[in-house]
Amino acid sequence: MKRSVIGFLVAVLIVGGSAPGEAYLKLGARVAGQTVTLKWGDFPIRYFVTDRSAPGVSAPQMQQAIAGAFASWQAVATAQISAEFVGFTTANPVSNDGRTTLGFVNRPDLDRVLGATSFTLDTVSGDVIESDIFFNSRFEWSVAANGEANRFDLESIAVHEVGHLLGLAHSALGETEVRPGGRRVLGAEAVMFPVAFSAGTIHGREIKADDIAGLSDIYPNEEFRANTGSVSGKVTKSGQGVIGAHVTAFNPKTGRLVASFSLSDDGSYTIAGLEPGPHVLRVEPLDDGDLESFFDASLRVDVNFRPKFYERLVVIPRGGGTRNADVAVLPK
């Protein structure tokens, strides 16, 4: 069995790259000349936790925070996943030893990186064999129920990283403001938003509609297929497809947001996992974020266009899809 390793970094301010998928941004890899979505073929995911502590957080406390993160994703009713804590280990979480390991590593050289997720793949099937997550003990961490001032909430960051471990890339459903030294999150509608909340908050523990739709799209159960719908179409400018347009579906009844990107040359996009009923569709450029946080460097992402709403409400059918929701945007 051949294996390959793919690294993925999540930083406080600037984040490493991702690979394109059909709906949402899902992590991908090249296998036998094709891009496949990173996903686990077997469950439960059996994982170890390093017995290394960090100031203010013992190894058992870390294990409880990680268990809480896995539990949040396992609670998604429309997805089929499971995980099992095996035990503590002295191994590093980046050792590529055939075991999935999560733990602290002191990386002062990575002064903007809170955590990182790496993968070992079966290069025949594309299935994930092993995934390791390290949390940078260069930072101050907390496992307090309500958070602690000036310390990053370990469970919040673990929820984000476990999302990567399960195959999710980044969501752009968030808003930041630029401050000296980087960006501060004003709000986010996905735990997979690439910029972390400020130290002292626990907002990142709660997975949102976009996260749920993404996970369920990768590991769907019958409820997901039967009770949700999708919308698809093309984003064009001057008759040409737009790559990298951020397309958001908003349910005015529930307030839930689910989004995707146009990732092909013809500007095609798909947003699945939507509640049945009317949605507002909006297309915008990703011109206020770091493109490398979302896209592979090889994509010719276009941010030179004006935001635009679809001309009418899009009605999502239960268990089906609305097609040809095409949006022609104008240059800036």
C-alpha positions in Angstrom: 0.0 0.0 0.0 1.5 3.3 -1.1 1.1 6.3 1.1 1.6 10.1 0.8 1.5 12.9 3.3 -0.4 16.1 2.9 0.1 19.0 5.3 -2.4 21.6 6.3 -1.7 24.5 8.6 -4.2 26.7 10.4 -2.8 30.0 11.7 -3.9 32.8 14.0 -3.7 35.3 11.1 -2.6 33.6 8.0 -3.5 30.1 7.0 -2.0 27.5 4.6 -3.7 26.3 1.3 -6.5 24.0 0.5 -7.7 21.9 -2.4 -10.9 22.4 -4.4 -14.1 20.3 -4.1 -17.5 20.3 -5.7 -19.6 21.8 -3.0 -18.1 23.8 -0.1 -14.3 23.7 0.1 -13.3 20.1 0.8 -9.7 19.0 1.2 -8.5 17.0 -1.8 -5.6 15.1 -3.2 -4.4 13.9 -6.5 -4.8 10.1 -6.8 -4.2 8.2 -10.1 -4.4 11.5 -12.0 -7.7 12.6 -10.5 -8.6 15.0 -7.6 -10.5 13.1 -4.9 -12.0 14.4 -1.6 -10.1 13.4 1.5 -12.3 11.2 3.6 -12.1 8.2 5.9 -13.1 4.9 4.6 -13.4 3.1 8.0 -14.9 4.1 11.3 -14.5 4.6 14.1 -11.4 6.9 13.8 -9.1 5.5 16.5 -6.9 8.3 17.9 -4.2 8.7 20.5 -3.4 11.8 22.6 0.2 12.7 23.5 1.0 12.6 27.3 2.7 16.0 27.0 1.2 18.9 28.9 1.4 22.7 28.3 1.3 25.5 30.8 -2.2 25.4 32.4 -3.3 22.3 30.5 -2.5 18.8 31.5 -2.6 15.8 29.1 -5.9 14.5 30.6 -7.4 17.9 30.2 -6.3 18.0 26.6 -7.8 14.6 26.0 -11.1 15.9 27.4 -11.1 19.0 25.2 -10.3 16.8 22.1 -13.1 14.4 23.0 -15.4 17.3 23.2 -14.4 18.4 19.7 -15.0 15.0 18.3 -18.3 14.8 20.1 -19.5 18.0 18.4 -18.9 16.6 15.0 -20.4 13.2 15.9 -23.5 15.0 17.0 -24.4 16.0 13.5 -27.5 14.1 12.8 -27.2 14.0 9.0 -23.7 12.6 8.9 -22.2 9.2 9.6 -19.0 9.4 11.5 -17.5 8.1 14.8 -14.3 8.3 16.7 -12.7 6.4 19.6 -10.0 7.5 22.0 -7.4 4.7 22.3 -5.0 6.0 24.9 -2.1 8.3 25.7 1.2 8.0 23.8 4.7 9.4 24.0 4.8 9.7 20.2 4.7 13.1 18.5 1.5 14.0 16.6 3.5 14.6 13.4 5.5 11.4 13.4 3.7 9.7 10.4 3.9 6.4 12.2 0.6 4.9 11.1 -1.4 6.1 14.2 -3.7 9.1 14.4 -2.2 11.3 17.2 -3.2 14.7 18.6 -1.1 16.7 21.0 1.1 19.6 22.0 4.2 20.5 20.1 6.3 23.6 20.9 6.9 25.5 17.6 8.1 29.0 18.4 9.2 29.4 14.8 5.5 29.2 13.8 4.5 32.4 15.6 1.1 32.6 13.8 0.1 28.9 13.8 -2.2 27.7 16.5 -2.5 24.2 15.1 -1.8 22.0 12.1 -3.4 18.9 10.6 -1.5 16.4 8.4 -2.6 13.3 6.5 -1.3 10.0 5.3 -3.3 8.6 2.4 -3.8 5.4 0.5 -2.7 6.5 -2.9 -4.8 3.8 -4.6 -8.2 4.5 -3.0 -7.5 8.0 -1.7 -8.8 7.1 1.8 -7.2 8.7 4.8 -5.1 6.1 6.7 -3.8 8.5 9.4 -4.2 12.1 10.4 -2.2 13.9 13.0 -3.0 17.3 14.7 -0.5 19.4 16.7 -1.4 22.3 18.9 1.4 24.9 19.3 2.4 25.1 22.9 4.1 28.4 22.1 0.7 29.9 22.8 -1.2 30.2 26.1 -4.1 27.7 26.2 -7.2 27.2 28.3 -9.7 24.4 29.0 -11.9 26.5 31.3 -15.7 26.0 30.7 -16.2 29.7 29.9 -12.7 30.5 28.6 -9.9 32.5 30.2 -8.7 36.0 29.3 -5.6 36.1 27.1 -5.7 32.3 26.5 -6.9 30.4 23.4 -9.7 28.0 24.0 -8.3 24.5 23.2 -11.6 22.9 22.5 -12.5 25.7 20.0 -9.3 25.2 18.0 -9.7 21.4 18.3 -13.1 21.6 16.7 -11.6 23.5 13.8 -8.7 21.1 13.4 -10.9 18.0 13.7 -13.0 19.5 10.9 -9.9 19.4 8.8 -9.1 15.8 9.9 -12.6 14.9 8.6 -11.9 16.4 5.2 -13.3 20.0 5.5 -11.3 22.9 4.2 -12.1 26.6 5.0 -15.3 28.5 4.9 -15.5 32.2 4.0 -18.5 32.8 6.2 -17.0 35.4 8.5 -16.0 39.0 8.9 -12.8 40.4 10.1 -11.2 43.8 10.6 -7.6 44.6 9.9 -5.6 45.7 13.0 -1.9 46.2 13.6 -0.3 42.7 13.3 -3.2 41.0 11.5 -7.0 40.5 11.5 -9.5 40.3 14.3 -12.7 38.2 13.9 -15.9 40.2 14.2 -18.2 37.3 13.6 -18.2 33.9 11.9 -21.0 31.6 10.6 -18.7 28.5 10.5 -16.1 27.0 12.8 -14.1 26.3 9.6 -13.5 30.1 9.1 -9.7 30.3 8.8 -9.1 33.1 11.3 -9.3 32.2 14.9 -11.4 34.2 17.4 -9.5 36.3 19.9 -8.0 34.7 23.0 -10.4 34.4 25.8 -13.5 33.4 23.8 -15.2 30.0 23.3 -17.3 30.9 20.2 -15.5 28.4 18.1 -16.9 25.4 19.9 -20.3 25.6 18.2 -20.5 24.2 14.7 -22.9 26.0 12.4 -25.1 25.3 9.4 -22.3 25.6 6.9 -20.1 23.1 8.8 -23.0 20.7 9.2 -23.8 20.8 5.5 -20.1 20.3 4.5 -19.6 17.3 6.8 -22.9 15.8 5.7 -21.9 16.2 2.1 -18.8 14.1 2.7 -20.4 11.4 5.0 -24.1 11.6 4.2 -26.8 9.4 5.7 -30.3 8.8 4.4 -31.8 11.7 6.3 -29.4 14.1 4.7 -30.2 12.8 1.2 -34.0 12.8 1.8 -34.6 16.0 3.7 -32.2 18.5 2.2 -31.7 20.0 -1.3 -29.2 21.9 -3.4 -28.8 24.7 -5.8 -26.4 24.9 -8.7 -25.5 27.3 -11.5 -22.7 29.3 -13.0 -21.1 32.6 -12.2 -20.0 34.5 -15.3 -18.5 37.9 -16.2 -18.5 39.2 -19.7 -19.6 35.8 -20.9 -16.7 33.9 -19.2 -16.8 31.7 -16.1 -15.6 33.2 -12.8 -13.3 31.1 -10.7 -13.4 31.7 -6.9 -16.7 33.5 -6.7 -18.2 33.1 -3.2 -21.8 32.0 -3.5 -24.0 32.2 -0.3 -27.5 30.7 0.2 -29.4 32.5 3.0 -32.6 31.0 4.5 -34.6 34.1 5.7 -36.9 31.9 7.8 -34.2 30.3 9.9 -31.3 32.7 9.4 -28.9 29.9 8.3 -26.1 30.4 5.9 -24.5 27.8 3.7 -21.9 28.7 1.0 -19.6 27.4 -1.7 -17.3 28.7 -4.4 -17.3 28.5 -8.2 -14.2 26.4 -8.9 -14.2 25.4 -12.5 -13.4 27.3 -15.7 -17.0 27.7 -16.6 -17.9 29.2 -13.2 -20.0 26.3 -12.0 -20.9 26.1 -8.3 -23.0 23.8 -6.2 -24.4 24.3 -2.7 -25.9 21.2 -1.1 -27.3 20.5 2.4 -29.9 23.3 2.2 -33.2 23.3 4.0 -36.3 23.1 1.8 -37.9 26.4 1.0 -36.9 29.8 -0.3 -33.4 31.1 -0.1 -31.6 34.4 -1.0 -28.6 33.8 -3.2 -25.7 36.2 -3.2 -22.4 36.2 -5.2 -19.3 38.2 -4.0 -15.6 38.3 -4.6 -13.2 37.1 -1.9 -11.4 40.4 -2.0 -11.1 40.9 1.8 -9.3 37.7 2.7 -6.1 35.8 2.1 -6.7 33.8 -1.0 -4.1 31.2 0.0 -6.3 30.4 3.0 -9.0 28.9 0.6 -7.6 28.0 -2.8 -4.8 26.0 -4.3 -2.2 28.4 -5.8 -2.8 27.0 -9.3 -6.4 28.4 -9.5 -6.8 31.6 -11.4 -9.1 33.2 -8.8 -11.0 36.4 -10.0 -11.8 39.0 -7.4 -12.4 41.8 -9.9 -16.2 41.9 -9.9 -19.1 43.5 -8.0 -21.3 41.6 -5.5 -24.7 40.7 -6.9 -27.9 39.0 -5.7 -29.7 36.5 -7.7 -32.7 38.1 -9.4 -35.3 36.2 -7.4 -35.7 33.8 -4.4 -34.5 30.3 -5.1 -36.8 27.6 -3.8 -35.0 24.5 -2.7 -36.9 21.2 -3.1 -36.7 18.5 -0.4 -34.5 15.7 -1.6 -33.8 17.4 -5.0 -32.0 20.3 -6.6 -32.6 23.6 -8.2 -30.5 24.1 -11.3 -29.4 26.9 -13.6 -29.3 29.6 -10.9 -26.9 31.5 -13.1 -25.5 34.9 -12.0 -23.8 37.3 -14.4 -21.6 39.7 -12.4 -20.1 43.0 -13.6 -16.5 44.1 -13.4 -15.5 46.6 -10.7 
